[in-house]
Amino acid sequence: MFGLSLKKKPLIGIDISSTSIKLIELSQQPGGASPHFRVEHSAIEPLPAGAVVEKKIADVELVGKAVRKAVVGSGTRTKGAAVALAGSAVITKVISMSEALGDTEIENQIQLDADQYIPYPLEEVNIDFQVLGPTKGSPAMVDVLLVASRQENVDDRVSVLEQADLTPVVVDVEAYAMENACTLVLGAESEVQPEPTQTVAVADIGASTMTLHVLHQGRIVYTREQNFGGQQLMDEVQRRYGLSNDVAARKILDGEVAEGYQNDVLGPFKEALAQQIGRALQFFYSGTSFNRVSRILLAGRPASIPEIDLLVAERLRLPTRVANPFHQMSLSRAIKAQDLKREAPGMMIAVGLALRGFD
């Protein structure tokens, strides 16, 4: 997206969140009716406080150093990389255009009409588009997804990659990277094959923000952010038990923090998470024509907390699973399987970006 050259070769998927850099490199394995992927390299590198604020890069140099450290730590030699912009930094609009237009003609028409959809001077934005398919009810028209973001948002991410001696190939949008990863996850869950009309809610739990994505027929039809995240649990664990950030994070994912933790700290956090997801779903139902989702996928690092899916399923009375994009992937020798499994829900966007190399 955003005018960068896309080549069909493996890419490093790099998810720049508010607290860490997550890196994934995949390879596509030959044979079989459907694509099979192998995890070649992986890394997670913490970010200094304040390097990324409200999903905006505040210190390009600090983030660039963290990306470089993640690249070196992963052992990858691949230089092409894909990153994503947060949804809050992007304007999207689906417009209908004549199916007779080619890509160049669509691009020219969008440039002429862009001021109808974009509230910024055109010289300050990057614009890209993707043809989605025929317009429902209009056989001679196609739906075109228009995506725009201020140049500074794209330039910051490009600069970060260049500081790490990487070549920016794709600048995507987090929601579409998540959609890409969810398509893989839903297709891999052979015991629960998605039907064409299935509507799935994905609760992506970040450090300070929970984002609810709803997919219908494999495409995101709704996104909503709420101020709730795993940092609340982390802060309470550090305050109560006097643990460092790294130790607290590890103990939280292992489920073994201290006496009283399960009832006094983790229990209220799980209940609050279920309430937040339920509230987000109610906003979805009230603002759309949908009245139910078929199930919930939990993504984001806090989704790895033991049995968190069981409580959400019980409270919301919906089948709930923890997303694992690596479920049917093989692993290279460089990958520690147990560590990757523990971090899997938080790697969804990075995986979705890495998959762009095989489009």
RODO-2510 file (C-alpha; in nm, 4 decimals, decimal comma):
residues 359
     n   res          X          Y          Z
     1     m     0,0000     0,0000     0,0000
     2     f     0,0875     0,3693    -0,0168
     3     g     0,2858     0,3407    -0,3371
     4     l     0,5690     0,1162    -0,2172
     5     s     0,6923    -0,1599    -0,4476
     6     l     0,5451    -0,5014    -0,3693
     7     k     0,7464    -0,8053    -0,4754
     8     k     0,6433    -1,1668    -0,4358
     9     k     0,9171    -1,2773    -0,1988
    10     p     0,9354    -1,3359     0,1774
    11     l     0,8996    -1,0240     0,3891
    12     i     0,9737    -0,9570     0,7514
    13     g     0,6495    -0,8612     0,9235
    14     i     0,7211    -0,5926     1,1841
    15     d     0,4477    -0,4887     1,4254
    16     i     0,5325    -0,1617     1,6025
    17     s     0,3123    -0,1477     1,9120
    18     s     0,3247     0,0949     2,2035
    19     t     0,5414    -0,1364     2,4150
    20     s     0,7405    -0,3616     2,1816
    21     i     0,8591    -0,4569     1,8348
    22     k     0,7306    -0,7934     1,7146
    23     l     0,9077    -0,9552     1,4187
    24     i     0,8070    -1,2595     1,2121
    25     e     0,9532    -1,4063     0,8952
    26     l     0,7739    -1,6912     0,7144
    27     s     0,8571    -1,9118     0,4191
    28     q     0,6045    -2,0884     0,1993
    29     q     0,6561    -2,4622     0,1711
    30     p     0,5850    -2,6493    -0,1551
    31     g     0,3254    -2,9214    -0,1964
    32     g    -0,0329    -2,9684    -0,0815
    33     a    -0,3600    -2,8206    -0,1986
    34     s    -0,3348    -2,5183     0,0320
    35     p    -0,0319    -2,3051     0,1259
    36     h     0,1815    -2,4309     0,4124
    37     f     0,4067    -2,1910     0,5959
    38     r     0,7135    -2,2289     0,8139
    39     v     0,8301    -1,9825     1,0766
    40     e     1,1887    -1,8979     0,9884
    41     h     1,2675    -1,6187     1,2343
    42     s     1,0950    -1,4461     1,5226
    43     a     1,1782    -1,1814     1,7806
    44     i     1,0180    -0,9521     2,0362
    45     e     1,2057    -0,6434     2,1490
    46     p     1,0746    -0,4121     2,4249
    47     l     1,0414    -0,0423     2,3459
    48     p     1,1499     0,2336     2,5857
    49     a     0,8640     0,4190     2,7508
    50     g     0,7474     0,7102     2,5376
    51     a     0,8995     0,5848     2,2103
    52     v     0,5492     0,5198     2,0743
    53     v     0,2613     0,7241     2,2171
    54     e    -0,1015     0,6538     2,1285
    55     k     0,0147     0,4390     1,8342
    56     k     0,2197     0,7254     1,6911
    57     i     0,5984     0,7044     1,6712
    58     a     0,7289     0,9764     1,9016
    59     d     1,1006     0,8961     1,8753
    60     v     1,2059     0,7545     1,5379
    61     e     1,5640     0,6922     1,6514
    62     l     1,4670     0,4893     1,9591
    63     v     1,2178     0,2796     1,7626
    64     g     1,4708     0,2299     1,4819
    65     k     1,7285     0,1005     1,7323
    66     a     1,4729    -0,1423     1,8762
    67     v     1,3860    -0,2713     1,5284
    68     r     1,7548    -0,3177     1,4472
    69     k     1,8022    -0,5096     1,7739
    70     a     1,5030    -0,7323     1,6918
    71     v     1,6418    -0,8000     1,3426
    72     v     1,9852    -0,8914     1,4771
    73     g     1,8360    -1,1044     1,7549
    74     s     1,6142    -1,2944     1,5141
    75     g     1,9044    -1,3943     1,2897
    76     t     1,7209    -1,3055     0,9690
    77     r     1,9097    -1,1927     0,6603
    78     t     1,5988    -1,0819     0,4736
    79     k     1,5922    -0,7084     0,4037
    80     g     1,2400    -0,6495     0,2717
    81     a     0,9919    -0,5549     0,5433
    82     a     0,6237    -0,4798     0,5938
    83     v     0,4873    -0,2511     0,8650
    84     a     0,1394    -0,1222     0,9456
    85     l    -0,0324     0,2000     1,0410
    86     a    -0,2844     0,2131     1,3233
    87     g    -0,6450     0,2508     1,2161
    88     s    -0,6630     0,5902     1,3874
    89     a    -0,3968     0,7193     1,1451
    90     v    -0,5834     0,6065     0,8348
    91     i    -0,8905     0,7167     0,6399
    92     t    -1,0687     0,4400     0,4500
    93     k    -1,3600     0,4650     0,2118
    94     v    -1,5235     0,2116    -0,0201
    95     i    -1,6330     0,3730    -0,3469
    96     s    -1,7950     0,2262    -0,6584
    97     m    -1,6304     0,2679    -0,9970
    98     s    -1,6839     0,1302    -1,3454
    99     e    -1,5460    -0,2210    -1,3915
   100     a    -1,4138    -0,1112    -1,7330
   101     l    -1,1457     0,1059    -1,5705
   102     g    -0,7912    -0,0243    -1,5434
   103     d    -0,5619     0,0405    -1,2465
   104     t    -0,4105     0,3532    -1,4000
   105     e    -0,7543     0,4952    -1,4815
   106     i    -0,8812     0,4159    -1,1315
   107     e    -0,5777     0,5892    -0,9839
   108     n    -0,6325     0,8978    -1,1995
   109     q    -1,0017     0,9124    -1,1094
   110     i    -0,9240     0,8791    -0,7379
   111     q    -0,6755     1,1668    -0,7615
   112     l    -0,9461     1,3821    -0,9212
   113     d    -1,2117     1,2925    -0,6626
   114     a    -0,9925     1,2496    -0,3532
   115     d    -1,0808     1,5879    -0,2019
   116     q    -1,4371     1,4563    -0,1549
   117     y    -1,3118     1,1927     0,0896
   118     i    -0,9916     1,3304     0,2451
   119     p    -0,9992     1,6329     0,4813
   120     y    -0,6316     1,7199     0,4257
   121     p    -0,4451     1,8892     0,1394
   122     l    -0,3629     1,6153    -0,1115
   123     e     0,0056     1,7077    -0,1123
   124     e     0,0178     1,6088     0,2591
   125     v    -0,1221     1,2564     0,2218
   126     n    -0,0305     0,9187     0,0787
   127     i    -0,3139     0,7491    -0,1091
   128     d    -0,3549     0,3905    -0,2240
   129     f    -0,6425     0,1708    -0,3369
   130     q    -0,7458    -0,1907    -0,3806
   131     v    -1,0224    -0,3328    -0,5996
   132     l    -1,2413    -0,5464    -0,3736
   133     g    -1,4779    -0,6987    -0,6302
   134     p    -1,8158    -0,6449    -0,7968
   135     t    -2,0527    -0,3941    -0,6387
   136     k    -2,3564    -0,5715    -0,4981
   137     g    -2,6591    -0,5009    -0,7171
   138     s    -2,4544    -0,3160    -0,9818
   139     p    -2,2972    -0,5676    -1,2242
   140     a    -2,1085    -0,3024    -1,4241
   141     m    -1,9418    -0,1540    -1,1141
   142     v    -1,6683    -0,2639    -0,8735
   143     d    -1,6041    -0,1672    -0,5118
   144     v    -1,2703     0,0055    -0,4618
   145     l    -1,1147     0,0499    -0,1181
   146     l    -0,9532     0,3932    -0,0891
   147     v    -0,6892     0,4235     0,1852
   148     a    -0,5192     0,7474     0,2829
   149     s    -0,2880     0,8649     0,5594
   150     r    -0,0843     1,1746     0,6290
   151     q     0,2642     1,1452     0,4821
   152     e     0,4305     1,1913     0,8198
   153     n     0,2740     0,8655     0,9466
   154     v     0,4114     0,6687     0,6526
   155     d     0,7463     0,8531     0,6523
   156     d     0,8060     0,7762     1,0231
   157     r     0,7673     0,4028     0,9661
   158     v     0,9788     0,4100     0,6527
   159     s     1,2529     0,5956     0,8453
   160     v     1,2404     0,3378     1,1261
   161     l     1,2937     0,0527     0,8804
   162     e     1,5735     0,2342     0,7001
   163     q     1,7517     0,2966     1,0323
   164     a     1,7481    -0,0785     1,0846
   165     d     1,9006    -0,1295     0,7370
   166     l     1,5733    -0,2730     0,6036
   167     t     1,3950    -0,2004     0,2776
   168     p     1,0331    -0,0817     0,3235
   169     v     0,8241    -0,2835     0,0792
   170     v     0,4713    -0,2632     0,2247
   171     v     0,3059    -0,0104     0,4534
   172     d    -0,0252    -0,1737     0,5424
   173     v    -0,3058    -0,0972     0,7884
   174     e    -0,3258    -0,2894     1,1174
   175     a    -0,6879    -0,3895     1,0598
   176     y    -0,6070    -0,5471     0,7229
   177     a    -0,3013    -0,7234     0,8631
   178     m    -0,5263    -0,8633     1,1348
   179     e    -0,7801    -0,9687     0,8702
   180     n    -0,5027    -1,1478     0,6815
   181     a    -0,3916    -1,3361     0,9930
   182     c    -0,7496    -1,4224     1,0903
   183     t    -0,8117    -1,5737     0,7476
   184     l    -0,5165    -1,8021     0,8156
   185     v    -0,6300    -1,8868     1,1702
   186     l    -0,9893    -1,9593     1,0742
   187     g    -0,8828    -2,1722     0,7813
   188     a    -0,6377    -2,3697     0,9962
   189     e    -0,8918    -2,4623     1,2617
   190     s    -1,0026    -2,7758     1,0827
   191     e    -1,2225    -2,8867     1,3677
   192     v    -1,4293    -2,5667     1,3382
   193     q    -1,4372    -2,4778     0,9695
   194     p    -1,5807    -2,1303     0,9066
   195     e    -1,8888    -2,1158     0,6927
   196     p    -1,9336    -1,8460     0,4260
   197     t    -2,1728    -1,6440     0,6397
   198     q    -1,9819    -1,6769     0,9638
   199     t    -1,9381    -1,3586     1,1659
   200     v    -1,6383    -1,3643     1,4005
   201     a    -1,5409    -1,1062     1,6630
   202     v    -1,1685    -1,0586     1,7258
   203     a    -1,0750    -0,8880     2,0516
   204     d    -0,7176    -0,7620     2,0110
   205     i    -0,5972    -0,6735     2,3606
   206     g    -0,3062    -0,4310     2,3574
   207     a    -0,1210    -0,2612     2,6392
   208     s    -0,3626     0,0300     2,6753
   209     t    -0,6234    -0,0274     2,4034
   210     m    -0,8545    -0,3126     2,3174
   211     t    -0,9652    -0,3188     1,9548
   212     l    -1,2700    -0,5170     1,8512
   213     h    -1,2690    -0,6252     1,4874
   214     v    -1,5683    -0,8064     1,3416
   215     l    -1,5183    -1,0192     1,0319
   216     h    -1,8065    -1,1245     0,8103
   217     q    -1,7406    -1,3566     0,5182
   218     g    -1,3701    -1,3166     0,5817
   219     r    -1,3622    -0,9341     0,5684
   220     i    -1,3537    -0,6795     0,8491
   221     v    -1,6867    -0,4985     0,8585
   222     y    -1,6494    -0,3191     1,1923
   223     t    -1,3691    -0,1891     1,4163
   224     r    -1,3909    -0,0166     1,7534
   225     e    -1,1213     0,0833     2,0027
   226     q    -1,1738     0,1020     2,3797
   227     n    -0,9419     0,2293     2,6524
   228     f    -0,8607    -0,0971     2,8232
   229     g    -0,5529    -0,3160     2,8056
   230     g    -0,3035    -0,5474     2,9656
   231     q    -0,0988    -0,2645     3,1138
   232     q    -0,3641    -0,2313     3,3843
   233     l    -0,2884    -0,5855     3,4987
   234     m     0,0868    -0,5306     3,4676
   235     d     0,0757    -0,2113     3,6756
   236     e    -0,1261    -0,3784     3,9506
   237     v     0,1079    -0,6801     3,9649
   238     q     0,4146    -0,4557     3,9842
   239     r     0,2555    -0,2351     4,2497
   240     r     0,1356    -0,5219     4,4681
   241     y     0,4286    -0,7582     4,4455
   242     g     0,7199    -0,5237     4,3735
   243     l     0,8247    -0,7014     4,0543
   244     s     1,0212    -0,5575     3,7627
   245     n     0,8466    -0,5175     3,4286
   246     d     1,0149    -0,8204     3,2663
   247     v     0,9597    -1,0496     3,5644
   248     a     0,5972    -0,9398     3,6012
   249     a     0,5271    -1,0053     3,2315
   250     r     0,6786    -1,3533     3,2449
   251     k     0,4967    -1,4510     3,5646
   252     i     0,1639    -1,3213     3,4323
   253     l     0,1895    -1,5365     3,1190
   254     d     0,2979    -1,8369     3,3273
   255     g     0,0052    -1,7795     3,5649
   256     e     0,2280    -1,8053     3,8725
   257     v     0,2742    -1,4617     4,0259
   258     a     0,2212    -1,4833     4,4018
   259     e    -0,0203    -1,6044     4,6648
   260     g    -0,3589    -1,4383     4,6271
   261     y    -0,2896    -1,3260     4,2703
   262     q    -0,5519    -1,5444     4,1047
   263     n    -0,8422    -1,4176     4,3166
   264     d    -0,7322    -1,0656     4,4087
   265     v    -0,5738    -0,9428     4,0834
   266     l    -0,6244    -1,1744     3,7872
   267     g    -0,9903    -1,2515     3,8585
   268     p    -1,1038    -0,8850     3,8500
   269     f    -0,8964    -0,8253     3,5329
   270     k    -1,0606    -1,1185     3,3541
   271     e    -1,4061    -0,9962     3,4587
   272     a    -1,3254    -0,6453     3,3359
   273     l    -1,2035    -0,7839     3,0030
   274     a    -1,5226    -0,9835     2,9525
   275     q    -1,7252    -0,6701     3,0304
   276     q    -1,5244    -0,4629     2,7823
   277     i    -1,5712    -0,7196     2,5049
   278     g    -1,9417    -0,7451     2,5840
   279     r    -1,9764    -0,3663     2,5750
   280     a    -1,7938    -0,3452     2,2421
   281     l    -2,0211    -0,6143     2,0973
   282     q    -2,3280    -0,4198     2,2096
   283     f    -2,1996    -0,1130     2,0251
   284     f    -2,1493    -0,3352     1,7194
   285     y    -2,5031    -0,4745     1,7360
   286     s    -2,6647    -0,1358     1,7928
   287     g    -2,4729     0,0323     1,5101
   288     t    -2,5102    -0,2355     1,2433
   289     s    -2,7658    -0,4785     1,1039
   290     f    -2,5980    -0,7704     1,2856
   291     n    -2,7411    -0,9097     1,6077
   292     r    -2,4971    -1,1894     1,6879
   293     v    -2,1472    -1,3171     1,6244
   294     s    -2,0769    -1,6872     1,5935
   295     r    -1,7672    -1,6805     1,8128
   296     i    -1,4842    -1,4755     1,9590
   297     l    -1,1107    -1,4906     1,8925
   298     l    -0,8810    -1,3409     2,1559
   299     a    -0,5611    -1,1805     2,0252
   300     g    -0,2890    -0,9687     2,1822
   301     r    -0,0326    -1,0732     2,4416
   302     p    -0,2771    -1,0790     2,7394
   303     a    -0,4792    -1,3439     2,5536
   304     s    -0,2017    -1,5877     2,6518
   305     i    -0,3018    -1,5615     3,0192
   306     p    -0,4075    -1,9136     3,1227
   307     e    -0,7826    -1,9865     3,0919
   308     i    -0,8783    -1,6313     3,0031
   309     d    -1,0805    -1,7666     2,7095
   310     l    -1,2860    -1,9886     2,9408
   311     l    -1,4105    -1,6966     3,1486
   312     v    -1,4945    -1,4839     2,8426
   313     a    -1,6864    -1,7767     2,6923
   314     e    -1,8777    -1,8298     3,0164
   315     r    -1,9643    -1,4639     3,0706
   316     l    -2,0629    -1,3832     2,7110
   317     r    -2,2070    -1,7259     2,6282
   318     l    -2,0157    -1,7441     2,3042
   319     p    -1,7541    -1,9956     2,1890
   320     t    -1,4178    -1,8302     2,2562
   321     r    -1,0702    -1,9296     2,1413
   322     v    -0,7236    -1,7867     2,1781
   323     a    -0,5850    -1,7016     1,8341
   324     n    -0,2759    -1,8975     1,7323
   325     p    -0,1538    -1,8097     1,3818
   326     f     0,1179    -2,0764     1,4057
   327     h    -0,1240    -2,3646     1,4688
   328     q    -0,0413    -2,5540     1,1488
   329     m     0,2982    -2,4027     1,0690
   330     s     0,6268    -2,5853     1,0933
   331     l     0,9177    -2,4230     1,2745
   332     s     1,2807    -2,3743     1,1793
   333     r     1,5518    -2,4828     1,4194
   334     a     1,6036    -2,1201     1,5210
   335     i     1,2569    -2,1060     1,6786
   336     k     1,1867    -2,2051     2,0394
   337     a     0,8450    -2,3689     2,0122
   338     q     0,7338    -2,3067     2,3712
   339     d     0,8236    -1,9380     2,3610
   340     l     0,6489    -1,8900     2,0255
   341     k     0,3337    -2,0642     2,1483
   342     r     0,3198    -1,8399     2,4538
   343     e     0,3557    -1,5253     2,2453
   344     a     0,1375    -1,6421     1,9537
   345     p    -0,1789    -1,4333     2,0209
   346     g     0,0304    -1,1166     2,0290
   347     m     0,1945    -1,1940     1,6943
   348     m    -0,1204    -1,1767     1,4797
   349     i    -0,0450    -0,8417     1,3131
   350     a     0,3195    -0,9344     1,2527
   351     v     0,2061    -1,2604     1,0892
   352     g    -0,0527    -1,0786     0,8786
   353     l     0,2217    -0,8457     0,7557
   354     a     0,4641    -1,1305     0,6827
   355     l     0,1939    -1,2985     0,4723
   356     r     0,1934    -0,9976     0,2395
   357     g     0,5095    -1,1364     0,0841
   358     f     0,3026    -1,4182    -0,0668
   359     d     0,0161    -1,2107    -0,2128
***
